[in-house]
Amino acid sequence: MAHISIEGMEFFAHHGCMKEEQMIGTRFFVDLVIETETLEAEKTDDLSKTVNYQAVYELIAGEMRIRSKLLEHVARRILERIYEHFPQILKAEVKICKLNPPVGGKVERVCVLLRK
């Protein structure tokens, strides 16, 4: 069994409950950790025997382009799409962080972490 992580994916998106967030947008970071069997890929050096990181990135990028009010909603959509497209994934964890959230004070980031 292997843990594969894709860390520090950066996106500019328009997620948020406030109209200003939806209009102006801000930066987000996404981290993903998946658990999958990689023994065949280890033995054969064949990309088709594991999870293609580029395909995962493109899937996440597509979900980040869809506007949502809640990070929880975005994270759930990402997990659902990952399981839909990569049935070999046994477990997954996605973390989405919004930088400089408008919470009334200086806050570097707020994050949501979901596991499935």
C-alpha positions as CSV (number, residue, x, y, z in Angstrom):
1,M,0.0,0.0,0.0
2,A,1.2,3.5,-0.8
3,H,0.4,7.0,0.2
4,I,0.7,9.5,-2.6
5,S,0.5,13.2,-1.8
6,I,0.2,16.2,-4.1
7,E,0.9,19.2,-2.0
8,G,0.8,22.9,-2.4
9,M,-1.4,23.1,-5.5
10,E,-2.2,26.8,-5.8
11,F,-5.4,28.2,-7.4
12,F,-7.0,31.6,-7.8
13,A,-10.8,31.1,-7.3
14,H,-14.0,32.8,-6.3
15,H,-15.2,30.7,-3.4
16,G,-16.9,32.4,-0.4
17,C,-20.1,33.5,1.2
18,M,-19.5,37.2,0.8
19,K,-20.3,38.9,-2.5
20,E,-16.9,40.6,-2.5
21,E,-15.2,37.2,-2.3
22,Q,-17.3,35.9,-5.2
23,M,-16.4,39.0,-7.3
24,I,-12.8,39.6,-6.5
25,G,-11.5,36.1,-5.7
26,T,-8.5,35.0,-3.8
27,R,-5.7,32.4,-3.6
28,F,-6.3,28.9,-2.4
29,F,-3.9,26.0,-1.6
30,V,-5.0,22.4,-2.0
31,D,-3.2,19.3,-0.6
32,L,-4.3,15.8,-1.5
33,V,-3.2,12.5,0.1
34,I,-4.4,9.2,-1.4
35,E,-3.9,5.6,-0.4
36,T,-3.7,3.1,-3.2
37,E,-2.0,-0.2,-4.1
38,T,1.1,0.5,-6.2
39,L,2.8,-2.9,-6.3
40,E,2.2,-3.4,-10.1
41,A,3.5,0.1,-10.9
42,E,6.5,-0.5,-8.6
43,K,7.4,-3.7,-10.5
44,T,6.6,-2.6,-14.1
45,D,7.3,1.1,-14.1
46,D,4.0,1.5,-15.9
47,L,2.0,4.7,-15.3
48,S,-1.3,2.9,-16.1
49,K,-0.8,0.8,-13.0
50,T,-1.0,3.7,-10.6
51,V,-2.8,7.0,-10.2
52,N,-1.7,9.7,-12.7
53,Y,-0.8,12.8,-10.8
54,Q,-1.4,15.1,-13.8
55,A,-4.9,13.7,-14.2
56,V,-5.6,14.2,-10.5
57,Y,-4.4,17.8,-10.7
58,E,-6.6,18.5,-13.7
59,L,-9.6,17.1,-11.9
60,I,-8.9,19.3,-8.9
61,A,-8.3,22.4,-11.1
62,G,-11.7,21.8,-12.7
63,E,-13.5,21.6,-9.4
64,M,-11.7,24.8,-8.2
65,R,-13.1,26.7,-11.2
66,I,-16.7,26.0,-10.0
67,R,-17.8,28.7,-7.7
68,S,-19.0,27.7,-4.2
69,K,-19.8,29.4,-1.0
70,L,-18.2,26.9,1.3
71,L,-14.8,25.2,1.2
72,E,-16.5,22.1,2.7
73,H,-18.6,21.9,-0.5
74,V,-15.6,22.2,-2.8
75,A,-13.7,19.6,-0.8
76,R,-16.6,17.1,-0.9
77,R,-16.9,17.6,-4.7
78,I,-13.2,16.9,-5.1
79,L,-13.3,13.7,-3.1
80,E,-16.4,12.5,-5.0
81,R,-14.8,13.2,-8.4
82,I,-11.5,11.5,-7.4
83,Y,-13.3,8.3,-6.3
84,E,-15.4,8.5,-9.5
85,H,-12.4,8.7,-11.8
86,F,-9.9,6.6,-9.9
87,P,-11.6,3.5,-8.4
88,Q,-8.3,2.1,-7.3
89,I,-8.1,4.8,-4.6
90,L,-8.8,3.2,-1.2
91,K,-8.7,6.4,1.0
92,A,-8.3,10.0,0.3
93,E,-7.8,13.2,2.2
94,V,-8.2,16.7,0.8
95,K,-7.2,20.0,2.5
96,I,-8.3,23.3,1.1
97,C,-6.9,26.6,2.5
98,K,-8.2,30.1,1.7
99,L,-5.5,32.7,2.1
100,N,-6.3,36.0,3.8
101,P,-9.9,35.3,4.6
102,P,-12.2,38.2,5.4
103,V,-12.9,37.4,9.0
104,G,-12.5,40.9,10.5
105,G,-8.9,40.5,11.5
106,K,-5.5,39.4,10.4
107,V,-5.7,35.7,9.6
108,E,-3.2,34.0,7.3
109,R,-5.5,31.2,6.2
110,V,-8.5,29.1,7.0
111,C,-8.6,25.4,6.0
112,V,-11.0,22.6,5.6
113,L,-9.8,18.9,5.8
114,L,-12.1,16.1,4.6
115,R,-11.3,12.4,4.5
116,K,-13.1,9.6,2.8
